[in-house]
Amino acid sequence: MVSTEANKQTVRAFTRALGERDWEVLPDLLADDLSWTLMAYELPGPGTMDRESALRLLPEILSAFADHSPVMELGLMIAEGDWVAVEAEGSGSFRDGTPYRNRYSILFEIVDGRARTIREYMDTGHMASMLATAQL
């Protein structure tokens, strides 16, 4: 059985790879049967992404942000079995200079060192107002 600390390390590695846009490492951290859902009704987006969709869409989604942005600061992490719950804060700016800051709660299911399930919660009202202000 994999330790909960190893699962937390996988989440840290995933967050680092995504933040650094390390498109060579990221695929190794996503399970073949990935299900990644932005848990929001009000925001436009891809809905639930499978692994192929995530790897195709993430570079496009992140292209709205300035280089090296957003930075995701991980806070509280609680792990039990295959699941890791994370509180995080993202900050930075969009390409046009509009500031970006949001809070997240993300649930990860980690199986064999790879994310199988990601459920991403955020302040959707705040995100909608930032998207309305930014010139994307």
SVG drawing of the C-alpha trace seen along z (x, -y; Angstrom):
<svg xmlns="http://www.w3.org/2000/svg" viewBox="-24 -45 34 47">
<polyline fill="none" stroke="black" stroke-width="0.4" points="0.0,0.0 1.3,-3.5 1.7,-5.9 -0.4,-9.0 2.9,-11.0 3.8,-9.5 0.3,-10.6 0.9,-14.1 4.3,-14.1 2.5,-13.2 0.2,-16.2 3.2,-18.5 4.9,-17.1 1.7,-17.6 1.3,-21.2 5.0,-22.0 4.8,-20.4 1.6,-22.3 3.0,-25.6 6.3,-25.2 4.3,-24.1 6.5,-21.0 4.6,-19.2 7.1,-16.3 6.6,-15.5 2.9,-16.2 1.7,-13.1 3.6,-10.8 1.5,-12.2 -1.9,-11.6 -3.6,-8.2 -4.7,-6.8 -8.3,-6.9 -8.1,-10.5 -11.3,-12.4 -10.7,-16.1 -13.7,-18.2 -14.0,-21.9 -16.8,-21.9 -18.5,-25.0 -21.7,-25.8 -21.0,-29.5 -17.7,-29.3 -17.1,-28.4 -14.8,-25.6 -14.3,-22.0 -16.4,-20.4 -14.9,-17.1 -11.6,-16.4 -10.1,-13.0 -6.4,-12.6 -6.1,-13.3 -8.3,-16.4 -6.4,-17.7 -3.0,-17.4 -4.4,-19.1 -6.4,-21.9 -4.1,-22.8 -1.5,-24.7 -4.4,-26.6 -6.0,-27.4 -2.7,-28.5 -1.8,-30.7 -4.3,-33.3 -1.8,-33.9 1.5,-35.7 4.7,-33.6 5.3,-31.9 1.7,-32.6 -0.3,-31.7 1.7,-30.4 -0.1,-27.9 0.7,-27.9 -0.3,-24.7 -1.6,-25.1 -3.3,-22.5 -3.1,-18.9 -5.1,-16.0 -4.6,-12.5 -6.5,-9.3 -6.1,-6.2 -5.9,-7.2 -7.4,-10.7 -5.6,-14.0 -7.5,-17.2 -5.7,-20.4 -6.3,-24.1 -4.4,-26.3 -4.1,-29.9 -3.3,-30.9 -1.8,-34.3 -0.2,-36.1 -1.6,-37.9 -3.2,-37.4 -1.3,-38.2 -2.8,-41.7 -1.5,-42.5 -4.8,-42.0 -4.1,-40.6 -5.1,-37.1 -5.8,-35.7 -8.1,-32.9 -8.6,-30.3 -9.0,-26.6 -10.0,-23.4 -8.9,-20.4 -9.5,-16.7 -7.1,-14.3 -7.4,-10.5 -3.9,-9.2 -3.5,-5.6 -0.1,-4.1 1.6,-7.5 -0.7,-9.2 -3.8,-11.4 -6.9,-9.4 -9.5,-11.9 -9.2,-15.7 -12.2,-17.7 -11.3,-21.4 -13.3,-23.9 -12.7,-27.7 -14.4,-31.0 -16.3,-31.0 -17.9,-34.4 -14.5,-36.0 -13.1,-34.1 -16.0,-35.3 -15.3,-38.9 -11.6,-38.6 -12.4,-37.0 -14.8,-39.8 -12.0,-42.4 -9.1,-40.7 -8.5,-41.3 -8.1,-37.7"/>
</svg>
